[in-house]
């Protein structure tokens, strides 16, 4: 049965448990533990907020964060398989402050060929191109390695 990966800016509240698992109980977090801790210290802890039947991610230390979700849709069902939380850090820069990718969509996973994280980051680069003044996109988890892309 064919499936499709779509990118969305919001998720229905019925996906709360799946999104919590993706963002907060991700088995791959140990690989980036120190970077995640540093990012949380700088930006704050992400939390899920339900409004009008929809979920959004809020970060305590940052007003106006935005989130993109990768959703696996198949046979009338859907589940979130990736999420990136980002903020306009300055006039010229968007920073991705939190990332979650389902194990089966991560590199080496059953659906790893779908390249969920690169697809989500590409969507953020497209947002940056459409936003006046943005010249750079940075991933906070990679800050120590100076991985900055031009928008």
N, CA, C and O atoms as CSV, one atom per row, in Angstrom:
chain,resi,resn,atom,element,x,y,z
A,1,UNK,N,N,0.846,-1.184,0.000
A,1,UNK,CA,C,0.000,0.000,0.000
A,1,UNK,C,C,0.888,1.243,0.000
A,1,UNK,O,O,1.780,1.348,0.842
A,2,UNK,N,N,0.672,2.182,-0.913
A,2,UNK,CA,C,1.528,3.375,-0.992
A,2,UNK,C,C,1.314,4.306,0.210
A,2,UNK,O,O,0.233,4.374,0.796
A,3,UNK,N,N,2.370,5.001,0.538
A,3,UNK,CA,C,2.299,5.989,1.606
A,3,UNK,C,C,2.848,7.302,1.078
A,3,UNK,O,O,3.479,7.362,0.022
A,4,UNK,N,N,2.587,8.350,1.845
A,4,UNK,CA,C,3.053,9.677,1.455
A,4,UNK,C,C,3.575,10.393,2.697
A,4,UNK,O,O,3.016,10.262,3.785
A,5,UNK,N,N,4.649,11.146,2.516
A,5,UNK,CA,C,5.177,11.993,3.582
A,5,UNK,C,C,4.810,13.425,3.225
A,5,UNK,O,O,5.188,13.929,2.168
A,6,UNK,N,N,4.075,14.070,4.112
A,6,UNK,CA,C,3.698,15.459,3.879
A,6,UNK,C,C,4.281,16.328,4.989
A,6,UNK,O,O,4.529,15.855,6.098
A,7,UNK,N,N,4.492,17.586,4.680
A,7,UNK,CA,C,4.985,18.541,5.671
A,7,UNK,C,C,3.835,19.471,6.020
A,7,UNK,O,O,3.189,20.045,5.143
A,8,UNK,N,N,3.591,19.610,7.326
A,8,UNK,CA,C,2.477,20.413,7.812
A,8,UNK,C,C,2.964,21.378,8.886
A,8,UNK,O,O,3.990,21.153,9.527
A,9,UNK,N,N,2.215,22.446,9.065
A,9,UNK,CA,C,2.575,23.425,10.094
A,9,UNK,C,C,1.796,23.213,11.392
A,9,UNK,O,O,2.050,23.887,12.390
A,10,UNK,N,N,0.849,22.276,11.374
A,10,UNK,CA,C,0.122,21.979,12.615
A,10,UNK,C,C,-0.369,20.534,12.570
A,10,UNK,O,O,-0.488,19.923,11.509
A,11,UNK,N,N,-0.646,20.021,13.751
A,11,UNK,CA,C,-1.128,18.648,13.893
A,11,UNK,C,C,-2.402,18.642,14.713
A,11,UNK,O,O,-2.580,19.489,15.588
A,12,UNK,N,N,-3.300,17.688,14.440
A,12,UNK,CA,C,-4.497,17.592,15.266
A,12,UNK,C,C,-4.133,17.126,16.682
A,12,UNK,O,O,-3.162,16.393,16.874
A,13,UNK,N,N,-4.913,17.554,17.650
A,13,UNK,CA,C,-4.658,17.212,19.054
A,13,UNK,C,C,-4.673,15.707,19.293
A,13,UNK,O,O,-4.088,15.231,20.266
A,14,UNK,N,N,-5.327,14.957,18.424
A,14,UNK,CA,C,-5.367,13.504,18.579
A,14,UNK,C,C,-3.982,12.867,18.430
A,14,UNK,O,O,-3.798,11.707,18.799
A,15,UNK,N,N,-3.021,13.596,17.903
A,15,UNK,CA,C,-1.662,13.077,17.726
A,15,UNK,C,C,-0.733,13.441,18.887
A,15,UNK,O,O,0.481,13.270,18.782
A,16,UNK,N,N,-1.280,13.930,19.964
A,16,UNK,CA,C,-0.468,14.392,21.090
A,16,UNK,C,C,0.518,13.327,21.582
A,16,UNK,O,O,1.707,13.609,21.730
A,17,UNK,N,N,0.039,12.125,21.834
A,17,UNK,CA,C,0.912,11.061,22.346
A,17,UNK,C,C,2.038,10.733,21.384
A,17,UNK,O,O,3.178,10.528,21.803
A,18,UNK,N,N,1.727,10.683,20.107
A,18,UNK,CA,C,2.746,10.390,19.101
A,18,UNK,C,C,3.780,11.507,19.023
A,18,UNK,O,O,4.975,11.246,18.885
A,19,UNK,N,N,3.316,12.754,19.112
A,19,UNK,CA,C,4.232,13.879,19.053
A,19,UNK,C,C,5.099,13.946,20.309
A,19,UNK,O,O,6.285,14.265,20.222
A,20,UNK,N,N,4.523,13.650,21.470
A,20,UNK,CA,C,5.317,13.599,22.703
A,20,UNK,C,C,6.425,12.562,22.585
A,20,UNK,O,O,7.568,12.820,22.961
A,21,UNK,N,N,6.082,11.388,22.062
A,21,UNK,CA,C,7.088,10.341,21.890
A,21,UNK,C,C,8.196,10.799,20.955
A,21,UNK,O,O,9.374,10.543,21.205
A,22,UNK,N,N,7.823,11.466,19.895
A,22,UNK,CA,C,8.784,11.930,18.896
A,22,UNK,C,C,9.732,12.987,19.467
A,22,UNK,O,O,10.942,12.919,19.249
A,23,UNK,N,N,9.192,13.948,20.187
A,23,UNK,CA,C,10.003,15.062,20.686
A,23,UNK,C,C,10.695,14.800,22.019
A,23,UNK,O,O,11.820,15.251,22.234
A,24,UNK,N,N,10.027,14.071,22.918
A,24,UNK,CA,C,10.535,13.966,24.283
A,24,UNK,C,C,11.079,12.594,24.660
A,24,UNK,O,O,11.837,12.487,25.624
A,25,UNK,N,N,10.720,11.560,23.941
A,25,UNK,CA,C,11.141,10.207,24.294
A,25,UNK,C,C,11.817,9.523,23.106
A,25,UNK,O,O,11.698,8.311,22.925
A,26,UNK,N,N,12.504,10.286,22.328
A,26,UNK,CA,C,13.169,9.804,21.122
A,26,UNK,C,C,14.422,9.023,21.517
A,26,UNK,O,O,15.270,9.535,22.247
A,27,UNK,N,N,14.535,7.800,21.043
A,27,UNK,CA,C,15.668,6.954,21.439
A,27,UNK,C,C,17.004,7.456,20.899
A,27,UNK,O,O,18.052,7.038,21.391
A,28,UNK,N,N,16.997,8.336,19.906
A,28,UNK,CA,C,18.239,8.868,19.359
A,28,UNK,C,C,18.787,10.071,20.109
A,28,UNK,O,O,19.847,10.588,19.756
A,29,UNK,N,N,18.083,10.522,21.136
A,29,UNK,CA,C,18.510,11.728,21.850
A,29,UNK,C,C,19.877,11.590,22.506
A,29,UNK,O,O,20.603,12.576,22.632
A,30,UNK,N,N,20.232,10.397,22.920
A,30,UNK,CA,C,21.493,10.222,23.620
A,30,UNK,C,C,22.685,10.670,22.786
A,30,UNK,O,O,23.693,11.115,23.337
A,31,UNK,N,N,22.583,10.559,21.459
A,31,UNK,CA,C,23.696,10.943,20.584
A,31,UNK,C,C,23.944,12.450,20.603
A,31,UNK,O,O,25.062,12.899,20.351
A,32,UNK,N,N,22.919,13.219,20.898
A,32,UNK,CA,C,23.036,14.678,20.873
A,32,UNK,C,C,22.779,15.281,22.259
A,32,UNK,O,O,22.455,16.462,22.375
A,33,UNK,N,N,22.922,14.485,23.280
A,33,UNK,CA,C,22.532,14.902,24.635
A,33,UNK,C,C,23.121,16.253,25.045
A,33,UNK,O,O,22.386,17.131,25.497
A,34,UNK,N,N,24.409,16.427,24.896
A,34,UNK,CA,C,25.043,17.673,25.344
A,34,UNK,C,C,24.566,18.867,24.530
A,34,UNK,O,O,24.340,19.944,25.080
A,35,UNK,N,N,24.412,18.684,23.230
A,35,UNK,CA,C,23.918,19.766,22.378
A,35,UNK,C,C,22.469,20.101,22.726
A,35,UNK,O,O,22.095,21.274,22.747
A,36,UNK,N,N,21.658,19.093,22.997
A,36,UNK,CA,C,20.263,19.320,23.379
A,36,UNK,C,C,20.205,20.081,24.701
A,36,UNK,O,O,19.433,21.030,24.841
A,37,UNK,N,N,21.012,19.669,25.660
A,37,UNK,CA,C,21.028,20.352,26.956
A,37,UNK,C,C,21.446,21.818,26.803
A,37,UNK,O,O,20.858,22.699,27.431
A,38,UNK,N,N,22.447,22.079,25.980
A,38,UNK,CA,C,22.895,23.459,25.760
A,38,UNK,C,C,21.804,24.280,25.082
A,38,UNK,O,O,21.603,25.449,25.413
A,39,UNK,N,N,21.103,23.667,24.135
A,39,UNK,CA,C,20.025,24.368,23.436
A,39,UNK,C,C,18.873,24.670,24.386
A,39,UNK,O,O,18.305,25.762,24.345
A,40,UNK,N,N,18.527,23.717,25.236
A,40,UNK,CA,C,17.464,23.947,26.217
A,40,UNK,C,C,17.873,25.047,27.196
A,40,UNK,O,O,17.050,25.878,27.578
A,41,UNK,N,N,19.125,25.051,27.595
A,41,UNK,CA,C,19.606,26.101,28.496
A,41,UNK,C,C,19.485,27.481,27.846
A,41,UNK,O,O,19.121,28.456,28.504
A,42,UNK,N,N,19.787,27.552,26.573
A,42,UNK,CA,C,19.741,28.851,25.884
A,42,UNK,C,C,18.321,29.286,25.533
A,42,UNK,O,O,17.955,30.444,25.737
A,43,UNK,N,N,17.519,28.355,25.002
A,43,UNK,CA,C,16.199,28.721,24.475
A,43,UNK,C,C,15.030,28.333,25.378
A,43,UNK,O,O,13.990,28.992,25.357
A,44,UNK,N,N,15.186,27.295,26.155
A,44,UNK,CA,C,14.101,26.839,27.014
A,44,UNK,C,C,13.599,25.463,26.604
A,44,UNK,O,O,13.970,24.926,25.560
A,45,UNK,N,N,12.750,24.913,27.452
A,45,UNK,CA,C,12.199,23.578,27.233
A,45,UNK,C,C,10.979,23.669,26.325
A,45,UNK,O,O,10.098,24.500,26.549
A,46,UNK,N,N,10.924,22.832,25.317
A,46,UNK,CA,C,9.722,22.835,24.470
A,46,UNK,C,C,8.568,22.145,25.196
A,46,UNK,O,O,8.771,21.199,25.958
A,47,UNK,N,N,7.369,22.631,24.947
A,47,UNK,CA,C,6.180,21.972,25.494
A,47,UNK,C,C,5.071,22.015,24.459
A,47,UNK,O,O,5.029,22.903,23.608
A,48,UNK,N,N,4.175,21.045,24.543
A,48,UNK,CA,C,3.059,20.978,23.606
A,48,UNK,C,C,1.870,21.732,24.172
A,48,UNK,O,O,1.515,21.577,25.341
A,49,UNK,N,N,1.265,22.546,23.331
A,49,UNK,CA,C,0.099,23.335,23.698
A,49,UNK,C,C,-1.044,22.955,22.764
A,49,UNK,O,O,-0.863,22.871,21.549
A,50,UNK,N,N,-2.216,22.725,23.340
A,50,UNK,CA,C,-3.393,22.433,22.529
A,50,UNK,C,C,-4.284,23.664,22.473
A,50,UNK,O,O,-4.637,24.239,23.502
A,51,UNK,N,N,-4.641,24.059,21.257
A,51,UNK,CA,C,-5.530,25.206,21.048
A,51,UNK,C,C,-6.508,24.880,19.933
A,51,UNK,O,O,-6.106,24.604,18.803
A,52,UNK,N,N,-7.776,24.913,20.252
A,52,UNK,CA,C,-8.801,24.712,19.234
A,52,UNK,C,C,-8.709,23.383,18.511
A,52,UNK,O,O,-9.038,23.298,17.328
A,53,UNK,N,N,-8.267,22.346,19.201
A,53,UNK,CA,C,-8.171,21.026,18.592
A,53,UNK,C,C,-6.873,20.767,17.837
A,53,UNK,O,O,-6.718,19.721,17.206
A,54,UNK,N,N,-5.942,21.717,17.899
A,54,UNK,CA,C,-4.662,21.588,17.208
A,54,UNK,C,C,-3.518,21.675,18.199
A,54,UNK,O,O,-3.653,22.274,19.266
A,55,UNK,N,N,-2.394,21.077,17.843
A,55,UNK,CA,C,-1.195,21.134,18.671
A,55,UNK,C,C,-0.197,22.131,18.105
A,55,UNK,O,O,-0.082,22.307,16.892
A,56,UNK,N,N,0.508,22.765,18.998
A,56,UNK,CA,C,1.644,23.583,18.601
A,56,UNK,C,C,2.720,23.412,19.665
A,56,UNK,O,O,2.438,23.002,20.791
A,57,UNK,N,N,3.936,23.725,19.300
A,57,UNK,CA,C,5.050,23.633,20.232
A,57,UNK,C,C,5.375,25.037,20.706
A,57,UNK,O,O,5.453,25.979,19.917
A,58,UNK,N,N,5.560,25.154,21.993
A,58,UNK,CA,C,5.941,26.426,22.607
A,58,UNK,C,C,7.270,26.206,23.315
A,58,UNK,O,O,7.503,25.140,23.886
A,59,UNK,N,N,8.130,27.194,23.280
A,59,UNK,CA,C,9.406,27.138,23.986
A,59,UNK,C,C,9.409,28.286,24.976
A,59,UNK,O,O,9.245,29.446,24.599
A,60,UNK,N,N,9.598,27.953,26.245
A,60,UNK,CA,C,9.443,28.920,27.327
A,60,UNK,C,C,10.248,30.195,27.126
A,60,UNK,O,O,9.737,31.286,27.378
A,61,UNK,N,N,11.487,30.086,26.679
A,61,UNK,CA,C,12.342,31.259,26.588
A,61,UNK,C,C,12.251,32.012,25.281
A,61,UNK,O,O,12.967,32.997,25.096
A,62,UNK,N,N,11.393,31.582,24.362
A,62,UNK,CA,C,11.365,32.193,23.040
A,62,UNK,C,C,9.921,32.425,22.593
A,62,UNK,O,O,9.176,31.467,22.385
A,63,UNK,N,N,9.528,33.673,22.448
A,63,UNK,CA,C,8.191,33.907,21.905
A,63,UNK,C,C,8.192,33.628,20.397
A,63,UNK,O,O,9.210,33.774,19.721
A,64,UNK,N,N,7.053,33.235,19.905
A,64,UNK,CA,C,6.837,33.088,18.459
A,64,UNK,C,C,7.708,32.041,17.769
A,64,UNK,O,O,8.183,32.271,16.657
A,65,UNK,N,N,7.923,30.891,18.416
A,65,UNK,CA,C,8.568,29.799,17.687
A,65,UNK,C,C,7.552,29.204,16.729
A,65,UNK,O,O,6.343,29.315,16.930
A,66,UNK,N,N,8.062,28.575,15.694
A,66,UNK,CA,C,7.207,27.900,14.729
A,66,UNK,C,C,7.690,26.474,14.566
A,66,UNK,O,O,8.843,26.163,14.868
A,67,UNK,N,N,6.808,25.603,14.086
A,67,UNK,CA,C,7.139,24.194,13.950
A,67,UNK,C,C,6.658,23.665,12.612
A,67,UNK,O,O,5.576,24.017,12.141
A,68,UNK,N,N,7.471,22.819,12.012
A,68,UNK,CA,C,7.054,22.059,10.838
A,68,UNK,C,C,7.084,20.585,11.216
A,68,UNK,O,O,7.996,20.125,11.902
A,69,UNK,N,N,6.075,19.853,10.759
A,69,UNK,CA,C,5.941,18.439,11.064
A,69,UNK,C,C,5.967,17.633,9.781
A,69,UNK,O,O,5.328,18.011,8.800
A,70,UNK,N,N,6.694,16.529,9.774
A,70,UNK,CA,C,6.624,15.556,8.680
A,70,UNK,C,C,5.641,14.484,9.144
A,70,UNK,O,O,5.759,13.951,10.247
A,71,UNK,N,N,4.675,14.181,8.288
A,71,UNK,CA,C,3.620,13.232,8.648
A,71,UNK,C,C,3.584,12.101,7.621
A,71,UNK,O,O,3.523,12.342,6.416
A,72,UNK,N,N,3.621,10.872,8.115
A,72,UNK,CA,C,3.474,9.670,7.279
A,72,UNK,C,C,1.982,9.401,7.174
A,72,UNK,O,O,1.311,9.157,8.177
A,73,UNK,N,N,1.468,9.448,5.947
A,73,UNK,CA,C,0.041,9.198,5.707
A,73,UNK,C,C,-0.083,7.939,4.862
A,73,UNK,O,O,0.549,7.799,3.815
A,74,UNK,N,N,-0.924,7.022,5.353
A,74,UNK,CA,C,-1.095,5.757,4.651
A,74,UNK,C,C,-2.426,5.135,5.040
A,74,UNK,O,O,-2.748,5.022,6.223
A,75,UNK,N,N,-3.191,4.735,4.043
A,75,UNK,CA,C,-4.443,4.018,4.289
A,75,UNK,C,C,-5.410,4.738,5.209
A,75,UNK,O,O,-6.080,4.098,6.019
A,76,UNK,N,N,-5.496,6.030,5.102
A,76,UNK,CA,C,-6.412,6.791,5.951
A,76,UNK,C,C,-5.863,7.113,7.330
A,76,UNK,O,O,-6.494,7.856,8.083
A,77,UNK,N,N,-4.699,6.569,7.680
A,77,UNK,CA,C,-4.072,6.858,8.965
A,77,UNK,C,C,-2.887,7.786,8.780
A,77,UNK,O,O,-2.369,7.944,7.674
A,78,UNK,N,N,-2.469,8.390,9.864
A,78,UNK,CA,C,-1.333,9.307,9.807
A,78,UNK,C,C,-0.611,9.303,11.147
A,78,UNK,O,O,-1.208,9.078,12.199
A,79,UNK,N,N,0.699,9.559,11.076
A,79,UNK,CA,C,1.486,9.733,12.310
A,79,UNK,C,C,2.630,10.689,12.042
A,79,UNK,O,O,3.200,10.687,10.951
A,80,UNK,N,N,2.973,11.509,13.028
A,80,UNK,CA,C,4.111,12.410,12.858
A,80,UNK,C,C,5.408,11.601,12.908
A,80,UNK,O,O,5.587,10.756,13.785
A,81,UNK,N,N,6.311,11.866,11.960
A,81,UNK,CA,C,7.579,11.148,11.910
A,81,UNK,C,C,8.778,12.093,11.990
A,81,UNK,O,O,9.925,11.648,12.023
A,82,UNK,N,N,8.509,13.381,12.020
A,82,UNK,CA,C,9.584,14.356,12.150
A,82,UNK,C,C,9.025,15.700,12.559
A,82,UNK,O,O,7.887,16.039,12.237
A,83,UNK,N,N,9.840,16.465,13.276
A,83,UNK,CA,C,9.442,17.814,13.684
A,83,UNK,C,C,10.687,18.677,13.836
A,83,UNK,O,O,11.718,18.227,14.335
A,84,UNK,N,N,10.569,19.915,13.400
A,84,UNK,CA,C,11.616,20.908,13.628
A,84,UNK,C,C,10.953,22.162,14.178
A,84,UNK,O,O,9.959,22.651,13.642
A,85,UNK,N,N,11.528,22.666,15.262
A,85,UNK,CA,C,11.037,23.878,15.906
A,85,UNK,C,C,12.069,24.963,15.622
A,85,UNK,O,O,13.264,24.769,15.848
A,86,UNK,N,N,11.604,26.099,15.128
A,86,UNK,CA,C,12.540,27.141,14.732
A,86,UNK,C,C,12.043,28.521,15.137
A,86,UNK,O,O,10.867,28.726,15.438
A,87,UNK,N,N,12.983,29.457,15.133
A,87,UNK,CA,C,12.683,30.821,15.538
A,87,UNK,C,C,13.544,31.783,14.715
A,87,UNK,O,O,14.649,31.454,14.284
A,88,UNK,N,N,13.006,32.956,14.521
A,88,UNK,CA,C,13.830,34.017,13.906
A,88,UNK,C,C,14.646,34.607,15.037
A,88,UNK,O,O,14.148,35.391,15.844
A,89,UNK,N,N,15.903,34.219,15.079
A,89,UNK,CA,C,16.825,34.589,16.155
A,89,UNK,C,C,17.254,36.043,16.081
A,89,UNK,O,O,17.470,36.696,17.101
A,90,UNK,N,N,17.373,36.532,14.869
A,90,UNK,CA,C,17.770,37.915,14.637
A,90,UNK,C,C,17.163,38.331,13.305
A,90,UNK,O,O,16.488,37.539,12.649
A,91,UNK,N,N,17.403,39.564,12.913
A,91,UNK,CA,C,16.842,40.034,11.647
A,91,UNK,C,C,17.292,39.170,10.475
A,91,UNK,O,O,16.529,38.952,9.534
A,92,UNK,N,N,18.548,38.669,10.530
A,92,UNK,CA,C,19.112,37.941,9.405
A,92,UNK,C,C,19.129,36.424,9.563
A,92,UNK,O,O,19.571,35.727,8.651
A,93,UNK,N,N,18.663,35.893,10.691
A,93,UNK,CA,C,18.869,34.461,10.927
A,93,UNK,C,C,17.655,33.748,11.507
A,93,UNK,O,O,16.975,34.253,12.400
A,94,UNK,N,N,17.407,32.555,10.967
A,94,UNK,CA,C,16.459,31.602,11.550
A,94,UNK,C,C,17.301,30.501,12.178
A,94,UNK,O,O,18.251,30.010,11.568
A,95,UNK,N,N,16.945,30.113,13.408
A,95,UNK,CA,C,17.648,29.036,14.095
A,95,UNK,C,C,16.674,27.909,14.409
A,95,UNK,O,O,15.602,28.136,14.969
A,96,UNK,N,N,17.062,26.691,14.041
A,96,UNK,CA,C,16.300,25.501,14.410
A,96,UNK,C,C,16.718,25.158,15.828
A,96,UNK,O,O,17.884,24.850,16.078
A,97,UNK,N,N,15.762,25.211,16.768
A,97,UNK,CA,C,16.100,25.040,18.178
A,97,UNK,C,C,15.794,23.647,18.723
A,97,UNK,O,O,16.346,23.261,19.753
A,98,UNK,N,N,14.938,22.893,18.066
A,98,UNK,CA,C,14.660,21.518,18.500
A,98,UNK,C,C,14.301,20.677,17.284
A,98,UNK,O,O,13.668,21.154,16.343
A,99,UNK,N,N,14.720,19.409,17.325
A,99,UNK,CA,C,14.491,18.468,16.226
A,99,UNK,C,C,14.061,17.128,16.808
A,99,UNK,O,O,14.548,16.713,17.859
A,100,UNK,N,N,13.156,16.464,16.127
A,100,UNK,CA,C,12.811,15.084,16.464
A,100,UNK,C,C,12.509,14.322,15.184
A,100,UNK,O,O,11.764,14.804,14.330
A,101,UNK,N,N,13.087,13.130,15.049
A,101,UNK,CA,C,12.823,12.257,13.899
A,101,UNK,C,C,12.573,10.857,14.441
A,101,UNK,O,O,13.335,10.359,15.270
A,102,UNK,N,N,11.502,10.225,13.970
A,102,UNK,CA,C,11.174,8.864,14.391
A,102,UNK,C,C,12.301,7.916,14.010
A,102,UNK,O,O,12.935,8.081,12.968
A,103,UNK,N,N,12.548,6.928,14.855
A,103,UNK,CA,C,13.632,5.976,14.621
A,103,UNK,C,C,13.573,5.342,13.240
A,103,UNK,O,O,14.602,5.203,12.578
A,104,UNK,N,N,12.387,4.958,12.800
A,104,UNK,CA,C,12.294,4.278,11.510
A,104,UNK,C,C,12.478,5.230,10.326
A,104,UNK,O,O,12.552,4.781,9.182
A,105,UNK,N,N,12.553,6.537,10.585
A,105,UNK,CA,C,12.809,7.531,9.538
A,105,UNK,C,C,14.198,8.141,9.646
A,105,UNK,O,O,14.605,8.920,8.784
A,106,UNK,N,N,14.916,7.796,10.686
A,106,UNK,CA,C,16.282,8.284,10.839
A,106,UNK,C,C,17.205,7.513,9.894
A,106,UNK,O,O,16.821,6.483,9.340
A,107,UNK,N,N,18.392,8.011,9.722
A,107,UNK,CA,C,19.381,7.349,8.868
A,107,UNK,C,C,19.554,5.898,9.322
A,107,UNK,O,O,19.819,5.635,10.495
A,108,UNK,N,N,19.402,4.967,8.391
A,108,UNK,CA,C,19.509,3.547,8.718
A,108,UNK,C,C,18.205,2.901,9.115
A,108,UNK,O,O,18.145,1.682,9.276
A,109,UNK,N,N,17.148,3.693,9.278
A,109,UNK,CA,C,15.848,3.149,9.637
A,109,UNK,C,C,15.105,2.607,8.423
A,109,UNK,O,O,15.530,2.809,7.285
A,110,UNK,N,N,14.011,1.928,8.668
A,110,UNK,CA,C,13.215,1.303,7.604
A,110,UNK,C,C,12.848,2.289,6.495
A,110,UNK,O,O,12.866,1.940,5.314
A,111,UNK,N,N,12.513,3.528,6.885
A,111,UNK,CA,C,12.136,4.557,5.911
A,111,UNK,C,C,13.199,5.657,5.826
A,111,UNK,O,O,12.888,6.786,5.449
A,112,UNK,N,N,14.421,5.342,6.167
A,112,UNK,CA,C,15.503,6.324,6.143
A,112,UNK,C,C,15.700,6.974,4.786
A,112,UNK,O,O,16.153,8.116,4.699
A,113,UNK,N,N,15.363,6.252,3.727
A,113,UNK,CA,C,15.519,6.807,2.380
A,113,UNK,C,C,14.587,7.990,2.140
A,113,UNK,O,O,14.765,8.716,1.162
A,114,UNK,N,N,13.614,8.199,2.992
A,114,UNK,CA,C,12.708,9.350,2.846
A,114,UNK,C,C,13.379,10.660,3.232
A,114,UNK,O,O,12.875,11.734,2.903
A,115,UNK,N,N,14.509,10.583,3.924
A,115,UNK,CA,C,15.294,11.778,4.274
A,115,UNK,C,C,14.428,12.857,4.941
A,115,UNK,O,O,14.392,14.006,4.501
A,116,UNK,N,N,13.743,12.459,6.000
A,116,UNK,CA,C,12.800,13.354,6.673
A,116,UNK,C,C,13.472,14.619,7.184
A,116,UNK,O,O,12.984,15.718,6.922
A,117,UNK,N,N,14.568,14.493,7.900
A,117,UNK,CA,C,15.214,15.694,8.438
A,117,UNK,C,C,15.706,16.621,7.331
A,117,UNK,O,O,15.427,17.818,7.394
A,118,UNK,N,N,16.422,16.131,6.322
A,118,UNK,CA,C,16.818,17.055,5.242
A,118,UNK,C,C,15.622,17.710,4.554
A,118,UNK,O,O,15.698,18.874,4.162
A,119,UNK,N,N,14.533,16.985,4.406
A,119,UNK,CA,C,13.337,17.571,3.782
A,119,UNK,C,C,12.766,18.689,4.639
A,119,UNK,O,O,12.371,19.732,4.117
A,120,UNK,N,N,12.720,18.479,5.955
A,120,UNK,CA,C,12.208,19.528,6.843
A,120,UNK,C,C,13.135,20.743,6.836
A,120,UNK,O,O,12.670,21.882,6.814
A,121,UNK,N,N,14.434,20.500,6.854
A,121,UNK,CA,C,15.379,21.620,6.825
A,121,UNK,C,C,15.295,22.373,5.498
A,121,UNK,O,O,15.455,23.593,5.464
A,122,UNK,N,N,15.047,21.655,4.417
A,122,UNK,CA,C,14.857,22.315,3.118
A,122,UNK,C,C,13.616,23.212,3.160
A,122,UNK,O,O,13.624,24.306,2.594
A,123,UNK,N,N,12.565,22.761,3.817
A,123,UNK,CA,C,11.361,23.586,3.951
A,123,UNK,C,C,11.672,24.869,4.731
A,123,UNK,O,O,11.160,25.940,4.403
A,124,UNK,N,N,12.501,24.756,5.752
A,124,UNK,CA,C,12.867,25.953,6.520
A,124,UNK,C,C,13.702,26.893,5.661
A,124,UNK,O,O,13.544,28.111,5.745
A,125,UNK,N,N,14.573,26.351,4.850
A,125,UNK,CA,C,15.335,27.208,3.934
A,125,UNK,C,C,14.396,27.926,2.969
A,125,UNK,O,O,14.633,29.083,2.624
A,126,UNK,N,N,13.343,27.259,2.535
A,126,UNK,CA,C,12.365,27.913,1.661
A,126,UNK,C,C,11.633,29.027,2.407
A,126,UNK,O,O,11.380,30.092,1.844
A,127,UNK,N,N,11.296,28.783,3.667
A,127,UNK,CA,C,10.684,29.833,4.490
A,127,UNK,C,C,11.639,31.017,4.581
A,127,UNK,O,O,11.224,32.169,4.455
A,128,UNK,N,N,12.917,30.729,4.800
A,128,UNK,CA,C,13.917,31.793,4.931
A,128,UNK,C,C,14.009,32.621,3.649
A,128,UNK,O,O,14.126,33.845,3.704
A,129,UNK,N,N,13.957,31.961,2.517
A,129,UNK,CA,C,14.033,32.685,1.239
A,129,UNK,C,C,12.843,33.614,1.038
A,129,UNK,O,O,12.964,34.665,0.409
A,130,UNK,N,N,11.696,33.220,1.574
A,130,UNK,CA,C,10.486,34.036,1.411
A,130,UNK,C,C,10.353,35.122,2.483
A,130,UNK,O,O,9.465,35.971,2.402
A,131,UNK,N,N,11.231,35.093,3.480
A,131,UNK,CA,C,11.133,36.038,4.591
A,131,UNK,C,C,12.154,37.151,4.411
A,131,UNK,O,O,13.351,36.901,4.273
A,132,UNK,N,N,11.671,38.358,4.414
A,132,UNK,CA,C,12.519,39.523,4.204
A,132,UNK,C,C,13.641,39.593,5.245
A,132,UNK,O,O,13.398,39.486,6.447
A,133,UNK,N,N,14.865,39.773,4.763
A,133,UNK,CA,C,16.010,39.990,5.636
A,133,UNK,C,C,16.767,38.738,6.038
A,133,UNK,O,O,17.929,38.841,6.432
A,134,UNK,N,N,16.169,37.575,5.957
A,134,UNK,CA,C,16.846,36.352,6.400
A,134,UNK,C,C,17.954,35.985,5.414
A,134,UNK,O,O,17.733,35.882,4.207
A,135,UNK,N,N,19.154,35.792,5.969
A,135,UNK,CA,C,20.306,35.427,5.145
A,135,UNK,C,C,20.916,34.097,5.557
A,135,UNK,O,O,21.677,33.505,4.792
A,136,UNK,N,N,20.588,33.608,6.776
A,136,UNK,CA,C,21.209,32.383,7.288
A,136,UNK,C,C,20.172,31.516,8.004
A,136,UNK,O,O,19.211,32.008,8.595
A,137,UNK,N,N,20.410,30.207,7.923
A,137,UNK,CA,C,19.661,29.234,8.715
A,137,UNK,C,C,20.688,28.438,9.500
A,137,UNK,O,O,21.656,27.928,8.936
A,138,UNK,N,N,20.473,28.336,10.800
A,138,UNK,CA,C,21.406,27.610,11.657
A,138,UNK,C,C,20.654,26.554,12.440
A,138,UNK,O,O,19.504,26.759,12.827
A,139,UNK,N,N,21.301,25.425,12.674
A,139,UNK,CA,C,20.746,24.372,13.526
A,139,UNK,C,C,21.474,24.461,14.853
A,139,UNK,O,O,22.686,24.253,14.911
A,140,UNK,N,N,20.751,24.765,15.915
A,140,UNK,CA,C,21.370,24.984,17.227
A,140,UNK,C,C,22.154,23.768,17.699
A,140,UNK,O,O,23.199,23.922,18.331
A,141,UNK,N,N,21.676,22.569,17.407
A,141,UNK,CA,C,22.375,21.357,17.845
A,141,UNK,C,C,23.748,21.236,17.219
A,141,UNK,O,O,24.604,20.520,17.738
A,142,UNK,N,N,23.969,21.922,16.118
A,142,UNK,CA,C,25.235,21.854,15.406
A,142,UNK,C,C,26.094,23.089,15.652
A,142,UNK,O,O,27.137,23.253,15.019
A,143,UNK,N,N,25.675,23.939,16.546
A,143,UNK,CA,C,26.358,25.216,16.749
A,143,UNK,C,C,27.844,25.027,17.026
A,143,UNK,O,O,28.661,25.818,16.554
A,144,UNK,N,N,28.203,24.015,17.767
A,144,UNK,CA,C,29.607,23.797,18.079
A,144,UNK,C,C,30.426,23.455,16.842
A,144,UNK,O,O,31.645,23.621,16.842
A,145,UNK,N,N,29.769,22.979,15.788
A,145,UNK,CA,C,30.473,22.627,14.563
A,145,UNK,C,C,30.322,23.706,13.496
A,145,UNK,O,O,30.775,23.521,12.366
A,146,UNK,N,N,29.702,24.815,13.833
A,146,UNK,CA,C,29.537,25.944,12.936
A,146,UNK,C,C,28.864,25.549,11.623
A,146,UNK,O,O,29.327,25.934,10.548
A,147,UNK,N,N,27.795,24.799,11.703
A,147,UNK,CA,C,27.046,24.389,10.509
A,147,UNK,C,C,25.984,25.423,10.212
A,147,UNK,O,O,24.857,25.318,10.696
A,148,UNK,N,N,26.327,26.403,9.435
A,148,UNK,CA,C,25.406,27.467,9.077
A,148,UNK,C,C,25.223,27.438,7.565
A,148,UNK,O,O,26.199,27.354,6.820
A,149,UNK,N,N,24.003,27.507,7.123
A,149,UNK,CA,C,23.705,27.510,5.695
A,149,UNK,C,C,23.204,28.879,5.277
A,149,UNK,O,O,22.508,29.553,6.036
A,150,UNK,N,N,23.548,29.274,4.106
A,150,UNK,CA,C,23.011,30.505,3.550
A,150,UNK,C,C,21.605,30.226,3.052
A,150,UNK,O,O,21.364,29.214,2.394
A,151,UNK,N,N,20.689,31.107,3.360
A,151,UNK,CA,C,19.282,30.903,2.995
A,151,UNK,C,C,19.047,30.918,1.514
A,151,UNK,O,O,17.911,30.759,1.067
